[in-house]
Amino acid sequence: MDVSPNPRRLLALATTRMPFGKYKGRLLVDLPEPYVVWYHREGYPAGDMGGLLRELYEIKANGLEPLLEPFRAK
């Protein structure tokens, strides 16, 4: 099983904006951790956005935010 981070997914997390909700328009990487935890507890949306939020939860929950820094817009 490959557990290395997928650079395309990391780039998506650093450049995709939240399309709905309280933080609409904010980059996923900049979502507050309690908001991401709420999705983990209550359920993720369907589709790719749900997958991205699920991956973001794992990154934030495990203190791996530095993985996203190289992908942030300069």
C-alpha positions, -999 to 999 in steps of 0.1 A, spaced: 0 0 0 14 34 -10 11 59 18 32 87 2 14 120 -4 0 126 -38 14 160 -50 -17 166 -72 -40 162 -42 -18 184 -20 -19 210 -48 -57 207 -49 -59 212 -11 -38 243 -14 -56 259 -43 -92 248 -42 -117 272 -26 -146 261 -5 -176 262 -28 -203 265 -1 -211 270 36 -198 294 62 -163 296 47 -174 298 10 -145 312 -10 -118 304 15 -89 281 4 -94 246 18 -59 247 34 -71 278 53 -102 263 68 -103 263 106 -96 229 121 -129 229 141 -148 233 108 -129 204 92 -135 183 124 -172 191 121 -173 175 87 -155 145 100 -181 141 127 -212 150 107 -203 136 73 -185 147 42 -202 160 11 -203 137 -19 -178 137 -47 -143 151 -49 -150 179 -24 -158 153 2 -126 134 -6 -105 166 -3 -121 175 31 -115 140 43 -78 142 33 -76 177 48 -89 163 81 -62 136 82 -35 162 75 -48 186 102 -55 159 127 -19 145 124 -1 179 123 10 175 87 1 210 75 38 216 65 32 192 37 9 218 21 33 248 24 52 242 -8 19 241 -28 6 274 -15 5 303 -39 33 327 -34 
